[in-house]
Amino acid sequence: MASFVDRHGLWTDEQARQAAELDGRLASGEVDVVRFAWPDQHGLLRGKTLVASEARSALRGGVNLTTTLLAKDTSHKTVFPVFSAGGGFALPGLQGGADFTLVADPGTFRILPWARKTGWVLCDAYMADGSPCPFATRRILQKAVDELGREGLDFVAGLEVEFHVFQLDDARMGLADSGQPGEPPRVSLLSHGHQYLTELRYDRVDAVMQMLHDQLIALGLPLRSLEIEFGPSQFELTFGPTVGLMPADTMVLLRSAIKQICQRQGWHATFMCRPKIPNVMSSGWHLHQSLRRRGDGANAFIPEEGAGDLSPLGLHWLAGLKAHAVGASVLACPTINGYRRYRPFSLAPDRAIWARDNRGAMLRVLGGPGDAGTRIENRVGEPAANPYLYLASQIHAGLDGMIRRLDPGPSADAPYETPAEPLPRSLGDALAALQADEVLVERFGRTFVDYYCHIKQAEIARFNLEVSEWEHREYFDMY
């Protein structure tokens, strides 16, 4: 009987070749187990771990997961009525906790250097009839990449990611500490912070840096630099440019890897934008992007000598990013916490604006004539963003700028003072902005946008039911 992959023709010839090679590695005893990992709607990795002998057949047969995973918010609570007609999704095949199938992308296979004889492979999600799962975000980015490819262009992106690593003092594993979510761990600092890029601070956390360097290089990730960031226990890693799906694949593996590596050493790593830690600094995810012409492999953003900051195509792309910045905000900053970061004069943006090499602007243009590294840096994202949705939003916005030949206007030399459309100040405002952006709704599809907004609205509803420390301090004694 034909396998799930063969019945539905899910692999390219290159993937079939890679799968045959991988099958041989699994048969050789190189690994004992393989983690079949799938990036969910939040960009979190879920999946199953199979022993090597079972993993060989699962390469082509797939791995089944319950569709209720598609209905989870960030607390892992199911926020759709999955046992009602249509499962709350109004789509066939998703009701009653039915299965969907993970199919490995064999070219993503890695051996995890921190786990004994453990393989890892990234998967795509398909419905029982072999059709792509409509809520699978990796597939959403693949469609955007394919659309750009029809224009003869590849999307190129480099990652600049900030995060925190703390000493783990108490993992909070008492009987009363469980929940959805459970109690957060108690931590202490690895560095005091505020001595930005000082060698002394770097040397004091060299054990962390060396561990991350060794393990990420062993994973094959394109690591370029390791830095001490400004805030207490805050770090930054940068990664070289890669093409298509790879920057997003790198990001989901990177986050999961860092958290696992650190936990094994008694540290707690977090990509939460602004932890509730005294004197904390918010973490951002700056996305460096350009386009590569498929015909000659050249950077399509490089301007001619004396022609300005970007090529005409680059300026149209920039204008598209600016035009859809507000609508795309929730895809770059999808948590309630992330909106604590947007504030003036903070090295984080507060409005949809661009500037030549100015870190106060949302869109920072770098390079110029003859510079192969000419690019646009988007500084709007938080490190908790689902990278597939974040990158897809950039492609859709940029393509709209190209198609309509939009003009980005002049560079803003004073980005916190120049009048411009303000970025959303809350997750609720950002969701409303996405739903009002007709281009993004069309490109992502109304079904997906409604689905995504439903999940995020459920998170907001839970947040609004909690009594905050601020409220208790403000009103408990006064009234």
Secondary structure, DSSP 8 states (H G I E B T S, - for coil): ---HHHHHT-S-HHHHHHHHHHHHHHHTTS-SEEEEEEE-TTS-EEEEEEEHHHHHHHHHH-EEEEGGGGGB-TTS-B-S-TTSGGGGTTSTT-STT-EEEEEE-GGG-EE-TTSTTEEEEEEEEE-TTS-B-TT-HHHHHHHHHHHHHTTTEEEEEEEEEEEEEEEEEE---SGGG-SSS----EEE-S----STT-HHHHHHTHHHHHHHHHHHHHHT--EEEEEE-SSTTEEEEEEEEEETTHHHHHHHHHHHHHHHHHHHTTEEEE--SS-S-TT-----EEEEEEEEETTT--BTT---TTS-SS-HHHHHHHHHHHHTHHHHHHHHS-STGGGGS--TTTTS--BS-EEES-TTSSEEEE--TT-TT-EEEEEEE-TTS-HHHHHHHHHHHHHHHHHTT----S--SSTTTS---B--SSHHHHHHHHHH-HHHHHHH-HHHHHHHHHHHHHHHHHHHHS--HHHHHHHTTT-
